[in-house]
Each structure stands twice: as C-alpha cells, then as structure tokens.
Amino acid sequence: MILNRLKHETAAEHGAVEAQLDLLGRLGSLDDYRQLLACLWGFYAPFEQLLGAGPDWARFDVDIAQRLKAPALARDLQALGLAPAALAALPRCRALPTPTSFAHRLGCMYVLEGATLGGQLIAREARTRLGLSPEHGCAFFASYGDQVGPMWRAFRALLLRAAVDAAAEADMVRGAHATFAAFGQWVGAYEHDEQYARPADRPDQL
C-alpha cells in the first residue's frame, strides 16, 4: 500500500530532517524561535505556491487553500515583531522539486502534511516555554488545531484515491524523497549563513 511505502521508504530522511531541525532546541528564546519560523517560511511560501497550482485539487474535491501553512507562518512572524517589508525581504528557497504529475505533487504534500502531527507537540512546548499561542506566534505549529487528526486522515484517503497504479505510487514516493532532500538542503544552507537569516541585500536563492 502507498501509505506503508511512503512511511517506510522515507523514514531515514524523515529522521535526518528532524534531527537537523532540532525543533525543541529552537524554543530556548523568542529570537531563536523567530529565526526558525523565518527559515520555514522561506521554504513553505514558494513551495506551497508551486504545489497549490493546477486543476487537480478541485477535481479531487480538495480545498487546497485550507491546507497551506505559509499564511500562518507569516502571521506568526508578524505577531513576533517582523514588519511586512522585512517579511517580504526574507530569502526564499528556489531549489524546489518540480511536480511532474498530480501523484508527484501529492508525494511532496505528504511531507508538509505529515509535519502537522509533530507540530502539535511543538505548539504545546512553545506555550509552556515562550508563552505563545495559536493566536499569537504559534499558528503554524498548531495547524488545524483539534482537527489535525481528521485532516490527516482525509489526506491519507486522498493518497489512496490517487494511487491508481504503480506509476502513480512511484511518483508519490519520488515526490516525498525530493521534498525531504530539498528541505534538508535549504535548512543547511540557511543555517550556515552568517546570521542565520540573510540580510535583504544578499542573494535570496540557492
């Protein structure tokens, strides 16, 4: 089944990205947390714009706008003091996977949707350690709120519907692999910048 393939064939990459991000370790201060959000926004904003395009979402009766996380990241950053102009000047990843089919697009989305599950833990810790809430600074990690379970199950059902043959399954797995790889490269490049978030006059692409 495609669900088992995605889980097991990307397990190593998933673990590597989690270790690289060290999300709980980023909750030591508001500055560290804000820098983490800026890094995430630089990946999510351009990638979700790419993934959300096309007619297939409507054909499968999916409200893709409901699943986009970049707007929540923008709200969080602004709530934590980032001005709109500064938000617009943040670097964005451009070394992104290019979807070659709807199944490939779903494989990419699998990585982003799966992150909402662990995000609930981060949201709780952010409230405890930093005093944040979904209404102020933690909308991204609290994505879907008490609907995170139903939203994840609905996405899993969509994967099953779209995995119509071996080629579609292979495209989904390729999409997930490509997303983990691109995200890991982006985080690594972003972190090795001199100040973790590049100034606006520096190149904003990989």
C-alpha positions as CSV (number, residue, x, y, z in Angstrom):
1,M,0.0,0.0,0.0
2,I,1.1,3.5,-0.8
3,L,0.8,4.6,2.8
4,N,3.2,2.0,4.0
5,R,5.6,2.7,1.2
6,L,5.7,6.4,2.0
7,K,6.2,5.9,5.7
8,H,8.9,3.2,5.4
9,E,10.8,4.4,2.3
10,T,11.2,7.9,3.7
11,A,11.8,7.0,7.3
12,A,15.5,7.6,7.2
13,E,15.1,11.0,5.5
14,H,12.4,12.0,7.9
15,G,14.6,11.2,10.9
16,A,17.5,13.1,9.4
17,V,15.5,16.2,8.8
18,E,14.0,16.1,12.4
19,A,17.5,15.8,13.8
20,Q,18.7,18.6,11.6
21,L,15.9,21.0,12.7
22,D,16.0,20.1,16.4
23,L,12.7,21.9,16.8
24,L,12.5,21.6,20.6
25,G,16.0,23.0,20.8
26,R,14.8,26.1,19.0
27,L,12.5,27.0,21.8
28,G,15.2,28.4,24.0
29,S,14.4,32.0,23.2
30,L,12.0,34.1,21.1
31,D,14.8,35.1,18.8
32,D,15.8,31.5,18.1
33,Y,12.1,30.7,17.5
34,R,11.6,33.7,15.2
35,Q,14.6,32.7,13.2
36,L,13.3,29.1,12.9
37,L,10.0,30.5,11.6
38,A,11.8,32.7,9.0
39,C,13.7,29.6,7.8
40,L,10.5,27.6,7.5
41,W,8.7,30.4,5.7
42,G,11.4,30.6,3.2
43,F,10.7,27.1,2.1
44,Y,6.9,26.9,2.6
45,A,6.0,30.1,0.9
46,P,7.4,29.4,-2.6
47,F,6.8,25.6,-2.4
48,E,3.2,25.8,-1.4
49,Q,2.6,28.3,-4.2
50,L,4.0,25.8,-6.6
51,L,2.2,22.8,-5.1
52,G,-1.2,24.6,-4.9
53,A,-1.4,25.3,-8.6
54,G,-3.3,23.2,-11.1
55,P,-6.9,21.9,-11.5
56,D,-6.4,18.5,-9.9
57,W,-7.1,19.7,-6.4
58,A,-10.6,20.8,-7.4
59,R,-11.1,17.6,-9.4
60,F,-10.4,15.6,-6.3
61,D,-12.7,18.0,-4.3
62,V,-9.8,19.3,-2.2
63,D,-9.8,22.8,-0.8
64,I,-6.1,23.3,-1.1
65,A,-6.1,26.8,0.4
66,Q,-7.2,25.2,3.7
67,R,-4.0,23.2,3.8
68,L,-1.5,26.0,3.0
69,K,0.7,26.8,6.0
70,A,2.7,29.8,4.7
71,P,-0.1,32.3,5.7
72,A,0.1,31.0,9.3
73,L,3.9,31.4,9.3
74,A,3.5,35.0,8.1
75,R,1.0,35.7,10.8
76,D,3.4,34.3,13.4
77,L,6.3,36.3,12.2
78,Q,4.4,39.5,12.2
79,A,3.0,38.7,15.7
80,L,6.6,38.4,16.9
81,G,7.6,41.8,15.5
82,L,8.6,41.2,11.9
83,A,7.3,44.1,9.8
84,P,5.6,43.3,6.4
85,A,8.6,44.8,4.5
86,A,11.0,42.6,6.4
87,L,8.9,39.6,5.8
88,A,8.8,40.2,2.1
89,A,12.6,40.6,2.1
90,L,13.3,37.2,3.7
91,P,15.1,34.7,1.5
92,R,13.1,32.1,-0.3
93,C,14.2,28.7,-1.5
94,R,14.2,28.3,-5.3
95,A,15.8,24.8,-5.5
96,L,12.4,23.2,-5.2
97,P,11.1,19.9,-6.6
98,T,9.0,20.5,-9.8
99,P,5.9,18.3,-9.7
100,T,5.6,16.2,-12.8
101,S,2.2,14.8,-12.1
102,F,-0.6,15.1,-9.5
103,A,0.7,12.0,-7.8
104,H,4.1,13.6,-7.6
105,R,2.5,16.7,-6.2
106,L,0.8,14.6,-3.5
107,G,4.1,13.0,-2.5
108,C,5.5,16.4,-1.9
109,M,2.5,17.5,0.1
110,Y,2.8,14.3,2.2
111,V,5.9,15.7,3.8
112,L,4.3,19.0,4.6
113,E,1.0,17.4,5.9
114,G,2.9,14.9,8.0
115,A,4.6,17.7,9.8
116,T,1.3,18.9,11.3
117,L,1.3,15.8,13.5
118,G,4.5,16.6,15.3
119,G,3.6,20.3,15.2
120,Q,1.1,19.7,18.0
121,L,3.9,18.8,20.4
122,I,5.9,21.9,19.4
123,A,2.8,24.1,19.9
124,R,2.4,22.8,23.5
125,E,6.1,23.3,24.3
126,A,6.0,26.8,22.7
127,R,3.1,27.8,25.0
128,T,5.0,26.4,28.1
129,R,8.4,27.8,27.3
130,L,7.7,31.0,25.4
131,G,4.1,31.9,26.3
132,L,2.9,31.6,22.7
133,S,-0.5,30.5,21.5
134,P,-2.2,29.8,18.1
135,E,-3.5,33.4,18.3
136,H,-0.1,34.9,19.0
137,G,3.0,33.4,17.4
138,C,2.2,29.7,17.1
139,A,-0.4,29.4,14.4
140,F,1.9,27.3,12.2
141,F,2.7,24.6,14.7
142,A,-0.9,24.5,15.8
143,S,-2.1,24.0,12.3
144,Y,-5.6,22.5,12.1
145,G,-6.0,22.7,15.9
146,D,-8.3,19.9,17.2
147,Q,-8.9,18.9,13.6
148,V,-5.4,17.7,12.9
149,G,-6.4,14.1,13.2
150,P,-9.4,14.3,10.7
151,M,-7.3,16.5,8.3
152,W,-4.5,13.9,8.3
153,R,-6.9,11.0,7.8
154,A,-8.6,12.9,4.9
155,F,-5.2,13.4,3.3
156,R,-4.3,9.7,3.7
157,A,-7.6,8.9,2.0
158,L,-6.7,11.2,-0.9
159,L,-3.4,9.4,-1.3
160,L,-5.2,6.1,-1.6
161,R,-7.7,7.5,-4.2
162,A,-4.9,9.0,-6.3
163,A,-2.6,5.9,-6.1
164,V,-4.3,4.4,-9.1
165,D,-1.4,2.3,-10.4
166,A,2.3,1.5,-9.9
167,A,3.4,4.6,-11.8
168,A,1.3,6.9,-9.6
169,E,2.7,5.2,-6.4
170,A,6.2,5.6,-7.7
171,D,5.6,9.3,-8.4
172,M,4.3,9.8,-4.9
173,V,7.4,8.2,-3.4
174,R,9.7,10.3,-5.6
175,G,7.9,13.5,-4.6
176,A,8.3,12.7,-0.9
177,H,12.0,11.9,-1.4
178,A,12.6,15.1,-3.4
179,T,10.9,17.2,-0.8
180,F,12.9,15.8,2.1
181,A,16.1,16.4,0.1
182,A,15.2,19.9,-0.9
183,F,14.1,20.9,2.6
184,G,17.2,19.5,4.2
185,Q,19.4,21.3,1.7
186,W,17.5,24.6,2.4
187,V,17.8,24.3,6.1
188,G,21.5,23.5,5.9
189,A,22.2,26.5,3.6
190,Y,20.1,28.8,5.7
191,E,21.7,27.9,8.9
192,H,25.2,28.3,7.6
193,D,24.6,31.9,6.6
194,E,26.5,34.3,8.8
195,Q,23.4,35.5,10.7
196,Y,21.1,32.5,10.1
197,A,18.7,34.8,8.2
198,R,20.3,36.5,5.2
199,P,20.1,40.3,5.0
200,A,17.8,41.7,2.3
201,D,20.8,42.7,0.1
202,R,22.2,39.2,-0.1
203,P,21.2,36.7,-2.8
204,D,17.9,35.1,-1.8
205,Q,18.1,31.8,-3.6
206,L,20.0,28.6,-3.6
